[in-house]
Amino acid sequence: MNGLQWRQVVRYGLPGVMIGVALALWVGSRGVSAQAQQAAVPAGAESNGMIAFTSPSPGGASQLLYLIDTRGQSFAVYRVDSQSGRGAGSVKLEAARQYRFDLKLSEYNNQAPEVSQVEAMVRTIPGKH
């Protein structure tokens, strides 16, 4: 990454990560009852092109924090362990991806009917050109 990209990460990404981790730890420490209450920050709220939200991980021992950068067209998924024990308070990057080029695909790994088949079917319907 060049200097400009690092400045953008620090300016936009770092605050989103910090807010998301704080929310995940706060929600995790409050237990199941806090999940039914209204959050201080709406789930999926966007700020400066960043969207952050959490969900329980499979098994419920930790939270998954999702960060989506709508400007940079990328996302990251973190596992936040808020339970007591050896890994308490740890944050682990689970996955990251730039999806900018994914959105340029007309189709990928889809089940039938494929896009070309749907286009052909629509063309045969009278008045649906």
C-alpha positions, 0 to 999 in steps of 0.5 A: 500500500502506498502512503495515501492508501494507509492514510485512508485506512487509518482515517476511515477503517480504523475508527470503524474497527474500533467502534465495531469491536467496542460494540461487539464487546459491549453486546457480548458482555451484556448477554442475550438480553442485550441483543433484544434491546435497541442498540445505541448505533443502528445495525448496519448504519453507514458512516463515511462509507463504512458499514459495521455490524455484528452477529453471533458466531456459530456456537455463540462463543464469540461475535463476528464483526463485519466491516464493509467499505462501500467506497473502496468496495471491500469488506473484512470479517473479524471474530471477537472473543468476549468470553472469559478465558484464555482468548478473552478480548481477542480480535482475529481477522477471519476474511477480507476481500475487495469485491469491486471486480466480483461485481463486474461478473455477469454470473459466477457459480450459479445454479441453473438457469444461467443468465444467458438462458433467462435472456433467451427465455425473455426474448421469446415472450411477445412484448418483452424485448 
